[in-house]
Amino acid sequence: MDELMTLASKAQADCREIFSKIDELSEKNTQKVLSAFERHRVSAPMFAGTTGYGYDDLGRDTLDLIWADVFGAEKALVRQNFVNGTHAITAAIFSALRPGDTLLAATGAPYDTLQTAIGLTGDYPGSLKYYGVNYAEVGLKPDGTPDIEAIRRAASNPKVREVEVQRSSGYATRPALSVEAIGDICRAVHEVNPSAVVVVDNCYGEFTDLIEPCEVGADLIAGSLIKNPGGGLAPTGGYIAGRAELVDAAAMRLTTPGIGGECGCSPYGSRLFYQGLFMAPHTVAQALKTAVFTARMTELLGFKSRPAFDDKRSDIIQSIDFGKPELLEKFCRGIQAGSPVDSFVTPEAWDMPGYEDKVIMAAGTFVQGASIELSCDGPMREPYTAYLQGALTYEAGKLGVLRGLSGIIGKIG
């Protein structure tokens, strides 16, 4: 343990300059959110609950306006009815596609759970494949960056109606996409196919930069409220933001044609969603600091981390290749043991719905499955990579990571 604490002191010292830059980012993004709250005159009555159909829900409708402002969009749909990020992203993808159209994935295969919604895995009613939508894919370059020329060629096919971009890496080894890289994809697609819609899976990336994908040409973005933008307070939900007509079309997918976003009550009120968005820039900064510290610690221990501790970051995820299944398991179990909730639980790898391999997951969170809280998971396949994300506070994140590493430090080699 003495060796671990010595390494922790060195790692934290090495990260000091980066932490300062993260604090600057947090302050600027907080100002952006605060300004939106001021413009839309947020007041306590907006936090009240509504029932039944939820017509004229002031809190819900004002939050949509604030969200559009913050994310540089024409319109937004922020709803408790979205059950997870995949649900929100799927509704966004369905907004512009018709039978016979082609969906082009511009950043390689999408995240595991979205593959079932598309119809690449499984055979579920209601998938894009089920409705006769075709699928094409452009792989990444060997260095993990988008292949702009290949995207341009594929998107020029007139049958391509929509292009899907995944900002975060998922369970791949590529780097997360910067907002600038997403802008390059958007420009390439719109140049060769002006009618094509670019939809960005924005999960894990919100508030890691000063701008968001809608500000560089994305037509729609979507994500989960129990990740970055919920600030660790939102108990459920998801969002879609972008061009107004596409947001409206996605709302029809969420509810039903003719109703769209006009219905949907907030029986427990909207305070946690407002407060979560307000806290999000700061909370994301805590997660970024935890990721940077984790990267430096594991690098000092001889493991391969992505990104490196001093790399530019475009999401909150830190991956560590442990090389052996038992080290991945021990790290995840240590993270669980260092959690404020269910610390006594021992994670085991299991067949999670939507995943091809068994997955081990540590998530001692206040909100079930909240990835903005400290959690860690990984598929049980080589190179046995742990994907760590979140931390409501850097202090708790650091302690959790040290707990995770303490279980493996004597077993390296």
For each residue, the residues with C-beta under 8 A, 3 or more apart:
1: 4 5 406
2: 5 6
3: 6 7 409
4: 1 7 8 402 405 406 409
5: 1 2 8 9 402
6: 2 3 9 10
7: 3 4 10 11 297 300 301
8: 4 5 11 12 297 398 402
9: 5 6 12 13
10: 6 7 13 14 300
11: 7 8 14 15 293 296 297 300 309
12: 8 9 15 16 293 398
13: 9 10 16
14: 10 11 296 309
15: 11 12 18 19 289 292 293 296 309
16: 12 13 19 20
17: 20 21
18: 15 21 22 292 309 310
19: 15 16 22 23 289 292
20: 16 17 23 24
21: 17 18 24 25
22: 18 19 25 26 285 288 289 292
23: 19 20 26 27 285
24: 20 21 27 28
25: 21 22 28 29 207 208 209 210 281 285 288
26: 22 23 29 30 207 281 282 284 285
27: 23 24 30 31 281
28: 24 25 31 32 210
29: 25 26 32 33 207 210 280 281 284
30: 26 27 33 34 281 282
31: 27 28 34 35
32: 28 29 35 36 70 281
33: 29 30 36 37 70 277 278 280 281
34: 30 31 37 38 278
35: 31 32 38 39
36: 32 33 39 40 66 69 70
37: 33 34 40 42 66 274 278
38: 34 35 41 42
39: 35 36 69
40: 36 37 62 65 66 69
41: 38
42: 37 38 46 62 66 274
43: 46
44: 47 48
45: 48 58 59
46: 42 43 58 59 62 63 270 274
47: 44 59 269 270 271 274
48: 44 45 58 59 269 270
49: 265 266 267 268 269
50: 54 57 59 60 265 266 267
51: 54 265 267
52: 55 265
53: 263 265
54: 50 51 57 60 263 264 265 266
55: 52 262 263
56: 61
57: 50 54 60 61 264 265 266 270
58: 45 46 48 61 62
59: 45 46 47 48 50 62 63 266 269 270 274
60: 50 54 57 63 64 78 79 264 266 270
61: 56 57 58 64 65
62: 40 42 46 58 59 65 66
63: 46 59 60 66 67 78 270 273 274 277
64: 60 61 67 68 75 76 77 78 261
65: 40 61 62 68 69 76
66: 36 37 40 42 62 63 69 70 274 277
67: 63 64 70 71 73 76 78 239 241 277
68: 64 65 71 73 74 75 76 241
69: 36 39 40 65 66 72
70: 32 33 36 66 67 212 277
71: 67 68 76 206 212 214 221 241
72: 69 211 212 214 215
73: 67 68 76 214 221 241 242 243 247
74: 68 242 243 244 247
75: 64 68 241 242 243 244 247 248
76: 64 65 67 68 71 73 239 240 241 247
77: 64 239 240 241 247 250 251 254 261
78: 60 63 64 67 225 237 238 239 273
79: 60 82 237 238 239 254 261 264
80: 236 237 264 266 273
81: 237 254 255 264
82: 79 85 87 88 91 224 225 236 237 238 239 254
83: 87 236 238
84: 87 88 224 226 238 369
85: 82 88 89 201 203 222 223 224 227 238
86: 89 90 111 113 114 117 354
87: 82 83 84 90 91 238
88: 82 84 85 91 92 222 223 224 238 239 240
89: 85 86 92 93 114 117 199 201 203 222 223
90: 86 87 93 94 114 117 253
91: 82 87 88 94 95 222 240 250 251 253 254
92: 88 89 95 199 220 221 222 240 242 246 250
93: 89 90 97 103 117 118 128 162 164 199
94: 90 91 97 128 249 250 253
95: 91 92 197 199 220 246 247 249 250 253
96: 101 161 162 197 199 246 249
97: 93 94 101 103 128 131 133 161 162
98: 101 133 161
99: 131 132 133
100: 132 133 134 159
101: 96 97 98 133 134 159 160 161 162
102: 133 134 135 136 157 159 160 161 162
103: 93 97 118 128 133 134 135 136 160 161 162 163 164
104: 135 136 137 138 151 154 155 157 160 162 163 164 196
105: 108 109 110 135 136 137 138 163 164 166
106: 138 146 151 154 155 163 164 165 185 189
107: 138 140 146 164 165 166 174 177 185
108: 105 137 138 139 140 166 172 174
109: 105 115 120 137 172
110: 105 114 115 118 120 164 166 170 201
111: 86 114 115 166 168 170 171 201
112: 115 116 121 170 171 354 355 356
113: 86 116 117 354 355
114: 86 89 90 110 111 117 118 201
115: 109 110 111 112 118 120 121 122 354
116: 112 113 119 120 121 122 124 127 354
117: 86 89 90 93 113 114 127 128
118: 93 103 110 114 115 127 128 129 135
119: 116 122 123 124 127 128 129 130 133 135
120: 109 110 115 116 129 135
121: 112 115 116 356
122: 115 116 119 127
123: 119 127
124: 116 119 127 130
125: 130
126: 130 131
127: 116 117 118 119 122 123 124 130 131
128: 93 94 97 103 117 118 119 131 133 135
129: 118 119 120 132 133 135
130: 119 124 125 126 127
131: 97 99 126 127 128
132: 99 100 129
133: 97 98 99 100 101 102 103 119 128 129
134: 100 101 102 103 159
135: 102 103 104 105 118 119 120 128 129
136: 102 103 104 105 154 157 160
137: 104 105 108 109
138: 104 105 106 107 108 146 147 150 151 154
139: 108 147 150
140: 107 108 144 145 146 147 174
141: 144 145 146 147
142:
143:
144: 140 141 172 173 174 175
145: 140 141 174 175 181
146: 106 107 138 140 141 151 177 181 184 185
147: 138 139 140 141 150 151
148: 151 152 184 185 188
149: 152 153
150: 138 139 147 153 154
151: 104 106 138 146 147 148 154 155 163 185 188 189
152: 148 149 155 156 188 189 191 192
153: 149 150 156
154: 104 106 136 138 150 151 157 160
155: 104 106 151 152 160 163 188 189 192 193 196
156: 152 153 160 192 193
157: 102 104 136 154 160 193
158: 193
159: 100 101 102 134
160: 101 102 103 104 136 154 155 156 157 163 193 196
161: 96 97 98 101 102 103 195 196 197
162: 93 96 97 101 102 103 104 196 197 198 199
163: 103 104 105 106 151 155 160 185 189 196 197 198 199
164: 93 103 104 105 106 107 110 199 201
165: 106 107 177 182 185 198 199 200 201 213 218
166: 105 107 108 110 111 169 170 177 200 201
167: 176 177 182 200 201 202 203 204 205 213 314 315
168: 111 176 177 201 203 204 205 314 315 317
169: 166 172 173 174 175 176 306 315 317 319
170: 110 111 112 166
171: 111 112 378 379 385 387
172: 108 109 144 169
173: 144 169 306 319 385
174: 107 108 140 144 145 169
175: 144 145 169 306 307 311 314
176: 167 168 169 204 205 307 313 314 315 317
177: 107 146 165 166 167 168 181 182 205 314
178: 181 182 209 312 314
179: 182 183 205 209 211 212 213 215 216 314
180: 183 184 216
181: 145 146 177 178 184 185
182: 165 167 177 178 179 185 186 200 213 216 217 218
183: 179 180 186 187 213 216 217
184: 146 148 180 181 187 188
185: 106 107 146 148 151 163 165 181 182 188 189 198
186: 182 183 189 190 198 213 216 217 218 219
187: 183 184 190 191 217
188: 148 151 152 155 184 185 191 192
189: 106 151 152 155 163 185 186 192 193 196 198
190: 186 187 193 194 196 198 217
191: 152 187 188 194
192: 152 155 156 188 189
193: 155 156 157 158 160 189 190 196
194: 190 191
195: 161
196: 104 155 160 161 162 163 189 190 193
197: 95 96 161 162 163 219 220 246
198: 162 163 165 185 186 189 190 217 218 219 220
199: 89 92 93 95 96 162 163 164 165 218 219 220 221 222
200: 165 166 167 182 213 218 220 221 222
201: 85 89 110 111 114 164 165 166 167 168 222 223
202: 167 205 206 212 213 221 222 223
203: 85 89 167 168 223 224 227 228
204: 167 168 176 227 228 315 316 317 371 389
205: 167 168 176 177 179 202 208 209 223 228 314 315
206: 71 202 212 223 227 228 229 280 284
207: 25 26 29 228 229 280 281 284 285
208: 25 205 228 284 288 313 314 315 316
209: 25 178 179 205 212 314
210: 25 28 29
211: 72 179 215 216
212: 70 71 72 179 202 206 209 215 221
213: 165 167 179 182 183 186 200 202 216 217 218 221
214: 71 72 73 218 221 241 242
215: 72 179 211 212
216: 179 180 182 183 186 211 213
217: 182 183 186 187 190 198 213
218: 165 182 186 198 199 200 213 214 221 242
219: 186 197 198 199 242 243 246
220: 92 95 197 198 199 200 240 241 242 243 246 247 250
221: 71 73 92 199 200 202 212 213 214 218 240 241 242
222: 85 88 89 91 92 199 200 201 202 238 239 240 241 250
223: 85 88 89 201 202 203 205 206 227 228 229 238 239
224: 82 84 85 88 203 227 230 237 238 371
225: 78 82 229 230 234 236 237 238 239 273 276
226: 84 230 234 235 236 237 367 369 370 371 372
227: 85 203 204 206 223 224 230 370 371 372
228: 203 204 205 206 207 208 223 231 280 283 284 287 316 372
229: 206 207 223 225 234 239 276 277 280
230: 224 225 226 227 233 234 237 273 276 277 280 370 372
231: 228 234 275 276 277 278 279 280 282 283 372
232: 276 279 283 366 367 370 372 373 392
233: 230 272 273 275 276 279
234: 225 226 229 230 231 237 272 273 276 277 367
235: 226 272 367
236: 80 82 83 225 226 367
237: 78 79 80 81 82 224 225 226 230 234 273
238: 78 79 82 83 84 85 87 88 222 223 224 225
239: 67 76 77 78 79 82 88 222 223 225 229
240: 76 77 88 91 92 220 221 222 247 250 251
241: 67 68 71 73 75 76 77 214 220 221 222 247
242: 73 74 75 92 214 218 219 220 221 246 247
243: 73 74 75 219 220 246 247
244: 74 75 247 248
245: 248 249
246: 92 95 96 197 219 220 242 243 249 250
247: 73 74 75 76 77 95 220 240 241 242 243 244 250 251 261
248: 75 244 245 251 252 260 261
249: 94 95 96 245 246 252 253
250: 77 91 92 94 95 220 222 240 246 247 253 254
251: 77 91 240 247 248 254 255 260 261
252: 248 249 255 256 257 258 259 260
253: 90 91 94 95 249 250
254: 77 79 81 82 91 250 251 260 261
255: 81 251 252 259 260 261 263 264
256: 252 259 260
257: 252 260
258: 252
259: 252 255 256 262 263
260: 248 251 252 254 255 256 257 263
261: 64 77 79 247 248 251 254 255 264
262: 55 259
263: 53 54 55 255 259 260
264: 54 57 60 79 80 81 255 261
265: 49 50 51 52 53 54 57
266: 49 50 54 57 59 60 80 269 270
267: 49 50 51
268: 49
269: 47 48 49 59 266 272
270: 46 47 48 57 59 60 63 266 273 274
271: 47 274 275
272: 233 234 235 269 275 276
273: 63 78 80 225 230 233 234 237 270 276 277
274: 37 42 46 47 59 63 66 270 271 277 278
275: 231 233 271 272 278 279
276: 225 229 230 231 232 233 234 272 273 279 280
277: 33 63 66 67 70 229 230 231 234 273 274 280
278: 33 34 37 231 274 275
279: 231 232 233 275 276 282 283
280: 29 33 206 207 228 229 230 231 276 277 283 284
281: 25 26 27 29 30 32 33 207 284 285
282: 26 30 231 279 285 286
283: 228 231 232 279 280 286 287 372 392
284: 26 29 206 207 208 228 280 281 287 288 316 372
285: 22 23 25 26 207 281 282 288 289
286: 282 283 289 290 391 392 393 394 397
287: 228 283 284 290 291 316 372 389 390 391 397
288: 22 25 208 284 285 291 292 313 316
289: 15 19 22 285 286 292 293 391 394 397
290: 286 287 293 294 318 374 388 390 391 394 397 398 401
291: 287 288 294 295 313 316 317 318 388 389
292: 15 18 19 22 288 289 295 296 309 313
293: 11 12 15 289 290 296 297 309 394 397 398 401
294: 290 291 297 298 305 318 320 388 397 401
295: 291 292 298 299 305 307 308 309 318
296: 11 14 15 292 293 299 300 309
297: 7 8 11 293 294 300 301 401 402 405
298: 294 295 301 303 305 320 405
299: 295 296 302 303 305 308 309
300: 7 10 11 296 297
301: 7 297 298 405 409 412
302: 299 412
303: 298 299 320 321 322 323
304: 320 321 383
305: 294 295 298 299 308 309 318 319 320 321
306: 169 173 175 318 319
307: 175 176 295 311 312 313 318
308: 295 299 305 311
309: 11 14 15 18 292 293 295 296 299 305
310: 18
311: 175 307 308
312: 178 307
313: 176 208 288 291 292 307 316
314: 167 168 175 176 177 178 179 205 208 209
315: 167 168 169 176 204 205 208
316: 204 208 228 284 287 288 291 313 371 372 389 390
317: 168 169 176 204 291 387 388 389
318: 290 291 294 295 305 306 307 387 388 389
319: 169 173 305 306 385 386 387 388
320: 294 298 303 304 305 331 385 386 388
321: 303 304 305 383 384 385
322: 303 327 328 331 383 384 385 386 408
323: 303 327 383 384
324: 327 328 384
325: 328 329 380 384
326: 329 330 411
327: 322 323 324 330 331 384 408 411 412
328: 322 324 325 331 332 360 378 380 384 385 386
329: 325 326 332 333 347 349 360
330: 326 327 333 334 404 407 408 411
331: 320 322 327 328 334 335 376 386 404 405 407 408
332: 328 329 335 336 347 360 361 362 376 377 378 386 404
333: 329 330 336 337 346 347 362 404 407
334: 330 331 337 338 400 403 404 405 406 407 408
335: 331 332 338 339 362 364 374 375 376 388 400 401 403 404
336: 332 333 339 342 343 345 346 347 362 363 364
337: 333 334 343 403
338: 334 335 343 364 374 399 400 401 402 403 404
339: 335 336 342 343 362 363 364 365 374 400
340: 343 364 366 396
341: 364 365 366
342: 336 339 345 364
343: 336 337 338 339 340 364
344:
345: 336 342 364
346: 333 336
347: 329 332 333 336 360 361 362
348: 360
349: 329 358 359 360 380
350: 358 359 360
351: 355 358
352: 355 358 359 361
353:
354: 86 112 113 115 116
355: 112 113 351 352 358 359 379
356: 112 121 379
357: 379 380 381
358: 349 350 351 352 355 379 380
359: 349 350 352 355 377 378 379 380
360: 328 329 332 347 348 349 350 377 378 380
361: 332 347 352 375 376 377
362: 332 333 335 336 339 347 375 376 377 404
363: 336 339 368 369 370 373 375 376 377
364: 335 336 338 339 340 341 342 343 345 374 375
365: 339 341 368 369 370 373 374 375
366: 232 340 341 370 373
367: 226 232 234 235 236 370 373
368: 363 365
369: 84 226 363 365 375
370: 226 227 230 232 363 365 366 367 373 375 390
371: 204 224 226 227 316 375 389 390
372: 226 227 228 230 231 232 283 284 287 316 389 390 392
373: 232 363 365 366 367 370 390 391 392
374: 290 335 338 339 364 365 388 389 390 391 392 396 397 400
375: 335 361 362 363 364 365 369 370 371 388 389 390
376: 331 332 335 361 362 363 386 387 388 389 404
377: 332 359 360 361 362 363 386 387
378: 171 328 332 359 360 384 385 386 387
379: 171 355 356 357 358 359 385
380: 325 328 349 357 358 359 360 384
381: 357 384
382:
383: 304 321 322 323
384: 321 322 323 324 325 327 328 378 380 381
385: 171 173 319 320 321 322 328 378 379
386: 319 320 322 328 331 332 376 377 378
387: 171 317 318 319 376 377 378
388: 290 291 294 317 318 319 320 335 374 375 376 401
389: 204 287 291 316 317 318 371 372 374 375 376
390: 287 290 316 370 371 372 373 374 375 397
391: 286 287 289 290 373 374 394 396 397 400
392: 232 283 286 372 373 374 396 397
393: 286 396 397
394: 286 289 290 293 391 397 398
395: 398 399
396: 340 374 391 392 393 399 400
397: 286 287 289 290 293 294 374 390 391 392 393 394 400 401
398: 8 12 290 293 394 395 401 402
399: 338 395 396 402 403
400: 334 335 338 339 374 391 396 397 403 404
401: 290 293 294 297 335 338 388 397 398 404 405
402: 4 5 8 297 338 398 399 405 406
403: 334 335 337 338 399 400 406 407
404: 330 331 332 333 334 335 338 362 376 400 401 407 408
405: 4 297 298 301 331 334 401 402 408 409
406: 1 4 334 402 403 409
407: 330 331 333 334 403 404
408: 322 327 330 331 334 404 405 411 412
409: 3 4 301 405 406 412
410:
411: 326 327 330 408
412: 301 302 327 408 409
413:
